Amino acid sequence: MKKVKICLKKIVTPLCILTLLLGPGSSHLAAQPTVNPVSKLNAKLIFSVSPELTELNEHEIALQYPSALTRPTWVFIKRQNNVRFLINYGATKASDKNLPEIKTYYEKLYKAAAKNFISSKIIYVNKRPFVLMQFETASSPGGSEFVYNYLFMTTIDGELIIFNYFFPSTDRVTELEQAGKILYSLKAGH
């Protein structure tokens, strides 16, 4: 019995001291954030992204997308496995009532370009209508590897906003979950 008490004192005392010195939130067992909140357009657009996604600054975006005509407004990337989340805002005037015709237009556009057009529908997220499309494109012209596109659109302040979360199709299981988490975290106001 005496040996057990001594062993416990040797283990418990250093742990207690370490906890007091570092504080209760310092434990490596403490919960790590699973999402990072993002706010754009003076809080009219709020969503959450995985901590693995890094937002590029304006200079980095301009380097990666040199043409101002095709440059996204905001870009988030997961550097280790070629995942990108692009957001385009302000290029097209639109309202919620235009979403069915916007859906039809983009369906035609992406069905022609896609190797595999998976789905297209209008859904409601946090009481807001969104067009949601899923399709695969070749990662390079004539290539055998594919990129999965999880594209969703809505309107804010009379402008169309387009979100495209895309990733190698081989990562479909894990990345589709991440894309869905972003979409269902969205709060878009007028």
Order of alpha helices (4+ residues) and beta strands (2+ residues): alpha-beta-beta-beta-alpha-beta-beta-alpha-beta-beta-beta-beta-alpha-beta
